[in-house]
């Protein structure tokens, strides 16, 4: 087998670009590419965007992580190497070990640092930044980090160029788009256009006019989640599309049901999401209430189900007296849609299966699915098994698994690791 590279073309570097061309001389070419180019290429150079990437992420040699190397042949016979943002790639244009990528849900620099070499994305929202880190003295030791900007700058430093950083705007209900754009621009300047991804949430029944209800009194919205006006329900979609048109990549978040996906894709997001944990836990609770009613016929179980649905925003306060039989019917409809009684959904992953099928047939080859919100001993192993199902073996490059670093870390260990380490370490000490 013969290996071909740019150096094999034996073409000189474009004047003044010698040092840049030396960085990519080992770039592989297929035999057919070599044969097509060997009598055509007069010089090898790099693009302006190549130079910009190196200026943004200086490195002593090669090219930084997070970029795919491609070639563009110009009419004058100059073959120019370009760097295209692609988190599937490590430094020097080498693919990451697996097509499946990993992400972290964290704004804690101390937690992120040990897992940083293995991440392709980090995602955070105001709750993660403020509640779980800045305002938590147990992790923000000594109050070192005072605000969101300080946290994001430190995380950007730790993660380096190969990792996207998805950060959510403080107030998606701000009606002045110029203010939202200014905030997004600030993150683009801080993290670079190559790394920043703006998280935009679904807004549903929440609007600029009623969002204050979530902050006052009982913090309940006075309307049901299906009681929406077109403009407010599509507010997140419009914001995502506007920011996309301004050159931002978008992480379109708060996707809890599969029926949200096709409309979300119309906003051309870079990431879409499948939330696993809360939906699965709620399905289990709904089924428990229904099973209790089916076993006893006692209406108190349906009343408990109604209270559960009220607490979790399936019902608004105005629906607090919904007839128990209607509650039962609604609960059964939810479980049926979620395939909670069959192999498609009893593991809580029907939404993930659905979204992978949608992505397989959409017209946006770079859009990926973030699988998020996991907990307990089964979520990650079930996802791992799903990705080995024949139907989804060709979709690994579309998936980013994200969780708090300590949740991902727990799946590096098994009981046998402890058993064998006991044996090995005692052998070293001569006590085997």
Secondary structure as UniProt FT lines:
FT   STRAND          4..5
FT   HELIX           6..9
FT   STRAND          12..13
FT   TURN            15..16
FT   HELIX           18..23
FT   TURN            24..26
FT   STRAND          28..29
FT   HELIX           31..37
FT   TURN            38..40
FT   STRAND          43..46
FT   HELIX           48..56
FT   TURN            65..66
FT   STRAND          67..73
FT   TURN            75..76
FT   STRAND          78..85
FT   TURN            87..88
FT   HELIX           91..93
FT   STRAND          101..105
FT   HELIX           109..113
FT   TURN            114..115
FT   HELIX           116..118
FT   STRAND          121..124
FT   HELIX           127..134
FT   TURN            137..139
FT   HELIX           141..143
FT   HELIX           148..159
FT   TURN            161..162
FT   STRAND          164..168
FT   TURN            172..173
FT   HELIX           177..191
FT   TURN            193..195
FT   STRAND          196..201
FT   TURN            204..205
FT   TURN            208..210
FT   HELIX           211..214
FT   TURN            217..218
FT   TURN            225..226
FT   HELIX           230..233
FT   HELIX           235..245
FT   TURN            246..247
FT   STRAND          249..253
FT   HELIX           258..260
FT   HELIX           261..265
FT   TURN            266..267
FT   STRAND          271..275
FT   HELIX           277..296
FT   HELIX           299..311
FT   TURN            312..313
FT   HELIX           317..319
FT   TURN            320..321
FT   HELIX           324..337
FT   TURN            338..341
FT   TURN            343..347
FT   HELIX           350..360
FT   TURN            365..366
FT   STRAND          368..372
FT   TURN            376..378
FT   HELIX           379..386
FT   TURN            387..388
FT   HELIX           390..398
FT   STRAND          399..403
FT   HELIX           405..410
FT   TURN            411..412
FT   HELIX           415..428
FT   TURN            429..430
//
